[in-house]
Amino acid sequence: MRARELTVFVVDDDASVRDSLALMLSLSGYRSALFADAEAFLAAWQREWAGCVLADLRLPGKSGIELQAELRAKGSRLPFVIITAHGDVATARAAFQAEAVDFLEKPFDHAQVRAAIENAFSRENLRLRRSAEAARLESLTAREREVLEHAAQGLHAKEIAARLGISPRTVEVHKTRIMEKLGVRNVAELVRFALAAGPGSSR
């Protein structure tokens, strides 16, 4: 997923701020969706949404940090950028402890907003890539996961065959199917994929 296919979800009760941000985001090539408060965002939120949230700290009802906490409880990992006209060290610390990507004080420079969004989108793209890789790993059969695990250890087909009690030809068939499912082109990429996925993920 390219960064420009992600959406910036703006949550701010000030209509002039929402309009200003919407114009800036549009001129910068970003897609955006606007909400006047956390409750409106939560009512519309869908699990498959991807991008980042640009939320005011002080909102009628739930605050920007409370919105982030509720989304985390729902299983969403959307990155947050907190914006506020009432910034201080304590609120900034609270935002970062809640895993906010950035904390911007109003009036902010549009370049600062774009930099914060790009940082958030970098995190989101990494999350989406890892999620897609995990989904592809889940598509493997138990035997394919065994072959992948041994291939990640640098074992050749004959060695894998001996360990699993199958023929080298069967190992090669499994490798071909694994590469098709994972979208890799050769054994070297297969090994890199398995190592990047982390220990135990091929099980």
C-alpha positions, 0 to 999 in steps of 0.5 A: 500500500502506497502512502498516498492510499492511506487516509488522514483522519482529522478529529477536531471540534473547531470547524476552521481548523478542520477546513484548513487542514483539509485544504492543506492535506488535499493540496499535499496529495493526502486523502482525509476524513473529518470528524468534529469529535471522538464519538463521531469518529468511533461511530464511523470507525471501521477495522480496515481503516488505514492511515493515521489520526490527527486528533485535538487533545481537548475535544467535547466528550472524549479527549484525543488521548482517550480516543487513542486508548479506546481504539487500542482497546478495540484492536486498532493500531492507527498511529496518532498525532496529537494537536493542541492549543494548550500544550505543556510538558505533562500533556506532551508526556501523556501523549507520548506514553500513549504512543502518539507519533508526535505532539504539535502545538497550535498554531502549527506550521503545515510543514510540521504537520506533513512531517508528522503525517509522513512519520505516522504513515511510515509506521503504518506502512510497516505495520501493514506490510508485517500484517500482510506477511503474517497473513501469507504465513497463515496460509501455509499448511503445517508441512509447508511451515515445517519446510520453511522453518528448516529452509530458514536454517539454511538446510538444503532439500536433501537435509530437510527431506532426511529430517522430515522423512520425505523425499527431496522432490517433495521438499522442492514441491513444498518450496515452490508452493511456499514461494508462490504463497509468500510471493517470493522469487527464490530461496534466498528471498524465502529465507529472508522472509522467514527470518524477518517474520521472527522466531516461531512465526513459521510454526 
